[in-house]
């Protein structure tokens, strides 16, 4: 299996971490920039071909890495992201309290 490359794409108010082609991603996690310090993760989708390979977690880890580097907090509204934050205290440092 080839290594998974996580790409980031962002504009003034929205962004996403994704795998594959920008126009037809195989997996993506989308977010809104609610302020200069807050990202709201609102959706995660992984294609059937990538399911079970931890791709959703890799997308989340990439956004956690971005949040740490830029001193941001994350509010996970997406059920998947919310469940990972609830289960893994090691990423709680970027969770919006």
C-alpha positions, 0 to 999 in steps of 0.5 A, spaced: 500 500 500 502 506 498 503 511 504 497 516 505 498 523 503 494 528 507 493 535 503 491 541 506 486 547 502 484 553 505 480 560 504 478 565 508 473 562 512 473 554 510 478 549 509 479 541 509 484 536 509 484 531 504 486 525 500 487 524 493 485 529 487 482 536 490 477 535 485 475 528 487 478 526 494 478 519 496 477 522 503 476 529 507 475 532 513 472 539 512 472 545 517 470 552 518 474 558 521 470 561 526 475 566 528 483 567 528 483 562 533 478 557 532 477 551 527 470 547 527 470 541 524 464 539 521 464 533 516 468 527 515 468 522 509 472 516 507 471 512 501 469 505 501 476 503 498 480 507 504 475 505 510 478 501 515 485 504 514 485 509 519 485 515 514 479 518 518 484 519 524 490 521 519 486 527 517 484 529 524 491 528 526 493 533 520 488 538 523 491 537 530 498 538 528 496 545 524 492 547 530 498 546 535 503 549 530 498 555 529 496 556 537 488 554 534 483 550 538 478 545 535 471 544 536 469 538 533 461 538 531 462 532 526 460 525 530 467 522 528 472 527 530 467 528 536 468 521 538 476 521 537 477 527 541 472 523 547 477 517 546 484 520 546 486 525 551 493 526 548 489 531 543 485 534 548 490 540 548 487 543 542 480 541 544 475 547 545 473 547 552 
